[in-house]
């Protein structure tokens, strides 16, 4: 997967389309990312123990990685990610400005 934790992304589709936020966690096995403050849902929890009240909690669900696009830190544009091979490293590169991400 080309996305990493801490990358600034823009939501391309879904109910939060157009919002920008940072990636909190990458779930590479299922090709999803957890983005801070995006794709949040309310969940009602029953009281478990005696005397503990029931409550409504906010859950952040992961988004498919195809529904987000990286924002380049240099040119500040929505871009795709390319790779550049050096002697020992594989470096991520912005496809619009050709600078290292």
N, CA and C atoms as an extended XYZ file, in Angstrom:
303
Properties=species:S:1:pos:R:3:atomname:S:1:resname:S:1:resid:I:1 pbc="F F F"
N         0.842       -1.174        0.000 N   UNK     1
C         0.000        0.000        0.000 CA  UNK     1
C         0.894        1.246        0.000 C   UNK     1
N         0.501        2.240       -0.737 N   UNK     2
C         1.331        3.427       -0.901 CA  UNK     2
C         1.122        4.481        0.178 C   UNK     2
N         0.042        4.395        0.913 N   UNK     3
C        -0.243        5.360        1.971 CA  UNK     3
C         0.405        4.935        3.278 C   UNK     3
N         0.780        5.933        4.098 N   UNK     4
C         1.416        5.657        5.382 CA  UNK     4
C         0.758        6.488        6.478 C   UNK     4
N         0.995        6.075        7.715 N   UNK     5
C         0.479        6.794        8.874 CA  UNK     5
C         1.051        8.209        8.893 C   UNK     5
N         0.193        9.200        9.134 N   UNK     6
C         0.635       10.590        9.196 CA  UNK     6
C         0.490       11.348        7.893 C   UNK     6
N         0.162       10.670        6.796 N   UNK     7
C        -0.039       11.349        5.513 CA  UNK     7
C        -1.314       12.184        5.557 C   UNK     7
N        -1.270       13.354        4.936 N   UNK     8
C        -2.452       14.202        4.798 CA  UNK     8
C        -3.196       13.750        3.550 C   UNK     8
N        -4.480       13.413        3.707 N   UNK     9
C        -5.267       12.913        2.585 CA  UNK     9
C        -6.552       13.712        2.428 C   UNK     9
N        -7.115       13.634        1.229 N   UNK    10
C        -8.400       14.250        0.926 CA  UNK    10
C        -9.374       13.126        0.606 C   UNK    10
N       -10.584       13.207        1.151 N   UNK    11
C       -11.598       12.186        0.917 CA  UNK    11
C       -12.208       12.433       -0.466 C   UNK    11
N       -12.162       11.417       -1.323 N   UNK    12
C       -12.589       11.547       -2.714 CA  UNK    12
C       -14.058       11.175       -2.893 C   UNK    12
N       -14.553       10.209       -2.105 N   UNK    13
C       -15.949        9.814       -2.231 CA  UNK    13
C       -16.508        9.410       -0.872 C   UNK    13
N       -17.827        9.411       -0.772 N   UNK    14
C       -18.484        9.044        0.474 CA  UNK    14
C       -19.143       10.244        1.124 C   UNK    14
N       -19.630       10.060        2.346 N   UNK    15
C       -20.374       11.124        3.017 CA  UNK    15
C       -19.493       12.285        3.458 C   UNK    15
N       -18.184       12.070        3.578 N   UNK    16
C       -17.246       13.121        3.988 CA  UNK    16
C       -16.419       13.647        2.814 C   UNK    16
N       -16.932       13.545        1.609 N   UNK    17
C       -16.216       13.946        0.402 CA  UNK    17
C       -15.739       15.395        0.495 C   UNK    17
N       -14.461       15.626        0.168 N   UNK    18
C       -13.897       16.967        0.168 CA  UNK    18
C       -13.139       17.329        1.437 C   UNK    18
N       -13.298       16.568        2.513 N   UNK    19
C       -12.609       16.873        3.766 CA  UNK    19
C       -11.164       16.410        3.712 C   UNK    19
N       -10.312       17.111        4.452 N   UNK    20
C        -8.899       16.770        4.533 CA  UNK    20
C        -8.555       16.411        5.967 C   UNK    20
N        -7.769       15.347        6.143 N   UNK    21
C        -7.371       14.909        7.481 CA  UNK    21
C        -6.144       14.007        7.371 C   UNK    21
N        -5.561       13.695        8.527 N   UNK    22
C        -4.377       12.834        8.567 CA  UNK    22
C        -4.780       11.388        8.813 C   UNK    22
N        -3.962       10.484        8.298 N   UNK    23
C        -4.178        9.056        8.500 CA  UNK    23
C        -3.686        8.684        9.893 C   UNK    23
N        -4.553        8.020       10.651 N   UNK    24
C        -4.217        7.596       12.006 CA  UNK    24
C        -3.641        6.184       12.020 C   UNK    24
N        -4.167        5.318       11.156 N   UNK    25
C        -3.735        3.927       11.132 CA  UNK    25
C        -3.962        3.361        9.737 C   UNK    25
N        -3.050        2.490        9.278 N   UNK    26
C        -3.174        1.837        7.985 CA  UNK    26
C        -3.415        0.354        8.220 C   UNK    26
N        -4.503       -0.159        7.657 N   UNK    27
C        -4.838       -1.575        7.758 CA  UNK    27
C        -4.548       -2.209        6.394 C   UNK    27
N        -3.303       -2.620        6.182 N   UNK    28
C        -2.859       -3.043        4.861 CA  UNK    28
C        -3.455       -4.373        4.404 C   UNK    28
N        -3.777       -5.272        5.322 N   UNK    29
C        -4.322       -6.574        4.920 CA  UNK    29
C        -5.706       -6.455        4.306 C   UNK    29
N        -6.493       -5.497        4.767 N   UNK    30
C        -7.836       -5.317        4.211 CA  UNK    30
C        -7.931       -4.063        3.338 C   UNK    30
N        -6.791       -3.428        3.054 N   UNK    31
C        -6.714       -2.260        2.159 CA  UNK    31
C        -7.601       -1.106        2.625 C   UNK    31
N        -7.531       -0.787        3.936 N   UNK    32
C        -8.316        0.318        4.476 CA  UNK    32
C        -7.434        1.213        5.335 C   UNK    32
N        -7.890        2.462        5.519 N   UNK    33
C        -7.171        3.415        6.358 CA  UNK    33
C        -8.140        4.038        7.359 C   UNK    33
N        -7.622        4.352        8.532 N   UNK    34
C        -8.405        5.007        9.576 CA  UNK    34
C        -7.977        6.470        9.589 C   UNK    34
N        -8.915        7.367        9.290 N   UNK    35
C        -8.626        8.795        9.165 CA  UNK    35
C        -9.263        9.525       10.350 C   UNK    35
N        -8.509       10.438       10.961 N   UNK    36
C        -8.955       11.158       12.153 CA  UNK    36
C       -10.171       12.026       11.852 C   UNK    36
N       -11.265       11.838       12.601 N   UNK    37
C       -12.445       12.690       12.494 CA  UNK    37
C       -13.292       12.508       11.257 C   UNK    37
N       -13.080       11.427       10.511 N   UNK    38
C       -13.819       11.194        9.274 CA  UNK    38
C       -14.492        9.825        9.361 C   UNK    38
N       -15.680        9.690        8.759 N   UNK    39
C       -16.432        8.441        8.718 CA  UNK    39
C       -16.813        7.987       10.125 C   UNK    39
N       -17.378        8.915       10.901 N   UNK    40
C       -17.757        8.621       12.276 CA  UNK    40
C       -19.236        8.241       12.353 C   UNK    40
N       -19.528        7.270       13.216 N   UNK    41
C       -20.884        6.795       13.419 CA  UNK    41
C       -21.182        6.719       14.909 C   UNK    41
N       -22.466        6.847       15.261 N   UNK    42
C       -22.909        6.733       16.646 CA  UNK    42
C       -23.298        5.288       16.918 C   UNK    42
N       -22.969        4.798       18.104 N   UNK    43
C       -23.316        3.432       18.498 CA  UNK    43
C       -23.906        3.463       19.901 C   UNK    43
N       -25.016        2.795       20.092 N   UNK    44
C       -25.670        2.735       21.386 CA  UNK    44
C       -25.174        1.501       22.132 C   UNK    44
N       -24.693        1.676       23.358 N   UNK    45
C       -24.219        0.570       24.180 CA  UNK    45
C       -25.165        0.348       25.344 C   UNK    45
N       -25.508       -0.907       25.576 N   UNK    46
C       -26.350       -1.254       26.717 CA  UNK    46
C       -25.538       -1.176       27.996 C   UNK    46
N       -26.235       -1.071       29.117 N   UNK    47
C       -25.532       -1.107       30.396 CA  UNK    47
C       -25.135       -2.556       30.672 C   UNK    47
N       -23.908       -2.788       31.038 N   UNK    48
C       -23.400       -4.145       31.262 CA  UNK    48
C       -23.510       -4.536       32.731 C   UNK    48
N       -22.958       -3.710       33.590 N   UNK    49
C       -22.973       -4.014       35.022 CA  UNK    49
C       -24.116       -3.236       35.678 C   UNK    49
N       -24.493       -3.700       36.829 N   UNK    50
C       -25.562       -3.043       37.556 CA  UNK    50
C       -25.086       -1.664       38.024 C   UNK    50
N       -25.839       -0.658       37.740 N   UNK    51
C       -25.473        0.698       38.125 CA  UNK    51
C       -24.716        1.455       37.039 C   UNK    51
N       -24.273        0.761       35.989 N   UNK    52
C       -23.581        1.436       34.881 CA  UNK    52
C       -24.629        1.857       33.853 C   UNK    52
N       -24.688        3.138       33.505 N   UNK    53
C       -25.713        3.589       32.560 CA  UNK    53
C       -25.368        3.199       31.119 C   UNK    53
N       -26.401        3.118       30.300 N   UNK    54
C       -26.155        2.906       28.876 CA  UNK    54
C       -25.681        4.229       28.289 C   UNK    54
N       -25.022        4.162       27.138 N   UNK    55
C       -24.477        5.387       26.564 CA  UNK    55
C       -24.416        5.311       25.045 C   UNK    55
N       -24.206        6.459       24.442 N   UNK    56
C       -24.018        6.559       22.999 CA  UNK    56
C       -22.574        6.952       22.765 C   UNK    56
N       -21.838        6.129       22.013 N   UNK    57
C       -20.425        6.410       21.746 CA  UNK    57
C       -20.234        6.678       20.260 C   UNK    57
N       -19.202        7.446       19.935 N   UNK    58
C       -18.862        7.750       18.554 CA  UNK    58
C       -17.721        6.836       18.126 C   UNK    58
N       -17.920        6.132       17.008 N   UNK    59
C       -16.928        5.189       16.489 CA  UNK    59
C       -16.440        5.696       15.141 C   UNK    59
N       -15.123        5.660       14.934 N   UNK    60
C       -14.548        5.997       13.632 CA  UNK    60
C       -14.298        4.702       12.882 C   UNK    60
N       -14.952        4.553       11.738 N   UNK    61
C       -14.797        3.337       10.940 CA  UNK    61
C       -13.754        3.570        9.851 C   UNK    61
N       -13.035        2.521        9.449 N   UNK    62
C       -12.020        2.685        8.409 CA  UNK    62
C       -12.626        2.914        7.028 C   UNK    62
N       -11.885        3.639        6.198 N   UNK    63
C       -12.278        3.918        4.816 CA  UNK    63
C       -11.454        3.049        3.874 C   UNK    63
N       -12.007        2.727        2.735 N   UNK    64
C       -11.242        2.023        1.718 CA  UNK    64
C       -10.143        2.954        1.210 C   UNK    64
N        -8.972        2.404        0.960 N   UNK    65
C        -7.841        3.240        0.536 CA  UNK    65
C        -8.072        3.875       -0.831 C   UNK    65
N        -9.001        3.324       -1.616 N   UNK    66
C        -9.312        3.907       -2.923 CA  UNK    66
C       -10.162        5.158       -2.812 C   UNK    66
N       -10.741        5.393       -1.635 N   UNK    67
C       -11.601        6.566       -1.440 CA  UNK    67
C       -10.851        7.775       -0.895 C   UNK    67
N        -9.543        7.682       -0.759 N   UNK    68
C        -8.740        8.808       -0.302 CA  UNK    68
C        -7.616        9.076       -1.303 C   UNK    68
N        -7.196       10.333       -1.385 N   UNK    69
C        -6.092       10.719       -2.265 CA  UNK    69
C        -5.086       11.526       -1.451 C   UNK    69
N        -3.820       11.274       -1.659 N   UNK    70
C        -2.755       11.955       -0.929 CA  UNK    70
C        -2.659       13.416       -1.351 C   UNK    70
N        -2.367       14.285       -0.383 N   UNK    71
C        -2.090       15.687       -0.670 CA  UNK    71
C        -0.592       15.877       -0.492 C   UNK    71
N         0.081       16.314       -1.545 N   UNK    72
C         1.534       16.483       -1.525 CA  UNK    72
C         1.917       17.597       -0.541 C   UNK    72
N         2.883       17.347        0.348 N   UNK    73
C         3.294       18.374        1.305 CA  UNK    73
C         4.035       19.554        0.662 C   UNK    73
N         4.528       19.377       -0.565 N   UNK    74
C         5.284       20.446       -1.240 CA  UNK    74
C         4.386       21.331       -2.106 C   UNK    74
N         3.620       20.713       -3.005 N   UNK    75
C         2.804       21.499       -3.934 CA  UNK    75
C         1.361       21.682       -3.455 C   UNK    75
N         0.976       21.023       -2.355 N   UNK    76
C        -0.353       21.140       -1.745 CA  UNK    76
C        -1.487       20.755       -2.691 C   UNK    76
N        -1.220       19.850       -3.624 N   UNK    77
C        -2.229       19.393       -4.569 CA  UNK    77
C        -2.548       17.920       -4.334 C   UNK    77
N        -3.763       17.538       -4.702 N   UNK    78
C        -4.156       16.136       -4.639 CA  UNK    78
C        -3.385       15.399       -5.723 C   UNK    78
N        -2.699       14.322       -5.354 N   UNK    79
C        -1.812       13.668       -6.306 CA  UNK    79
C        -1.794       12.161       -6.125 C   UNK    79
N        -1.223       11.497       -7.109 N   UNK    80
C        -0.958       10.070       -6.991 CA  UNK    80
C         0.478        9.892       -6.518 C   UNK    80
N         0.815        8.684       -6.109 N   UNK    81
C         2.145        8.418       -5.574 CA  UNK    81
C         2.911        7.545       -6.549 C   UNK    81
N         4.147        7.951       -6.840 N   UNK    82
C         5.037        7.146       -7.651 CA  UNK    82
C         6.214        6.706       -6.811 C   UNK    82
N         7.040        5.864       -7.368 N   UNK    83
C         8.224        5.401       -6.656 CA  UNK    83
C         9.465        5.682       -7.476 C   UNK    83
N        10.539        6.003       -6.765 N   UNK    84
C        11.838        6.205       -7.383 CA  UNK    84
C        12.822        5.273       -6.700 C   UNK    84
N        13.562        4.542       -7.480 N   UNK    85
C        14.521        3.593       -6.923 CA  UNK    85
C        15.907        4.210       -6.878 C   UNK    85
N        16.506        4.199       -5.698 N   UNK    86
C        17.897        4.613       -5.571 CA  UNK    86
C        18.710        3.345       -5.325 C   UNK    86
N        19.948        3.495       -4.900 N   UNK    87
C        20.807        2.317       -4.727 CA  UNK    87
C        20.229        1.317       -3.730 C   UNK    87
N        19.798        1.801       -2.583 N   UNK    88
C        19.306        0.895       -1.543 CA  UNK    88
C        17.852        1.130       -1.160 C   UNK    88
N        17.265        2.246       -1.597 N   UNK    89
C        15.946        2.627       -1.120 CA  UNK    89
C        14.918        2.699       -2.242 C   UNK    89
N        13.668        2.599       -1.826 N   UNK    90
C        12.528        2.820       -2.698 CA  UNK    90
C        11.811        4.029       -2.118 C   UNK    90
N        11.846        5.173       -2.808 N   UNK    91
C        11.374        6.443       -2.277 CA  UNK    91
C        10.038        6.805       -2.920 C   UNK    91
N         9.090        7.277       -2.082 N   UNK    92
C         7.808        7.749       -2.609 CA  UNK    92
C         7.985        9.138       -3.216 C   UNK    92
N         7.353        9.353       -4.371 N   UNK    93
C         7.515       10.602       -5.118 CA  UNK    93
C         6.145       11.117       -5.552 C   UNK    93
N         5.959       12.435       -5.474 N   UNK    94
C         4.738       13.082       -5.965 CA  UNK    94
C         4.748       13.044       -7.491 C   UNK    94
N         3.622       12.669       -8.093 N   UNK    95
C         3.545       12.578       -9.552 CA  UNK    95
C         3.392       13.941      -10.218 C   UNK    95
N         3.006       14.976       -9.452 N   UNK    96
C         2.808       16.300      -10.051 CA  UNK    96
C         4.061       17.159      -10.004 C   UNK    96
N         4.748       17.161       -8.850 N   UNK    97
C         5.935       18.035       -8.731 CA  UNK    97
C         7.248       17.249       -8.698 C   UNK    97
N         7.193       15.938       -8.733 N   UNK    98
C         8.364       15.047       -8.733 CA  UNK    98
C         9.297       15.248       -7.548 C   UNK    98
N         8.754       15.662       -6.404 N   UNK    99
C         9.560       15.795       -5.192 CA  UNK    99
C         9.301       14.633       -4.257 C   UNK    99
N        10.273       14.368       -3.399 N   UNK   100
C        10.185       13.264       -2.444 CA  UNK   100
C         9.105       13.565       -1.390 C   UNK   100
N         8.303       12.548       -1.076 N   UNK   101
C         7.248       12.710       -0.080 CA  UNK   101
C         7.783       12.229        1.256 C   UNK   101
